[in-house]
Amino acid sequence: MLKQFITLALLSSSLGLVAFAQSEGSIQGTLASDFQQPVQIEADREFLDLRADLFRVEGNVIITQGSLIIQADRLEIEGFGNEQGDAERFIATGSPATYEQTIELGMRVTASADKITYNATERLLTLDGNAELMQSGNSVRASRISYDLEKQQITALRGTEDGQRVRTRLQPRDPNDTSNQGNNE
């Protein structure tokens, strides 16, 4: 049961960026093969409290599954003991905590923040503190970035200090790329 929980938790704790590769609700490409790979967790310490529904690993935390790599100083998984057996919140902290995964051949998504929280119940990914989300040379930097997986919406907010702004960098499209012709988005 615990092994199943940890596998489910870590599959879900891919921190929600799976939605980048979703097409009408189905996972495609490299991500699908990642989820068929074993989950490996390395850390200096591990703590499990069954009564409090808390699983925590600390110290040089590295989680891998296929092309997925999560690095953090600490990872907590809260609420895994609910009736559905699904974890409710995954919290990775670090200086920074990082996530990277190949979502399709040649396309890598990376994210970093002081704190990365994935709320499985609400299907919401939140990057707090020095947050950055990058894909194919495009990036969003902000104090806080929230990604609603259901609605496929990203919200970026500046910090409260003077001069803090949301910064977005978009790469020009390759004029030789015909994969988006006919799409008027």
Buried (B, 14 or more C-beta within 10 A) or exposed (E): EEEEBBBBBBBBBBBBBBBBBBEEEEBEBBBBEBBEEEBEBEBEEBEBEEEEBBBBBBEEBBBBBBBBBBBBBBBBBBBBBEEEEBBBBBBBBBEBBBBBBBBBEEBBBBBBBBBBBBBBEEBBBBBBBBBBBBBEEEBBBBBBBBBBBEEEEBEBBBBEEEEEEBEEEEEEEEEEEEEEEEEEE
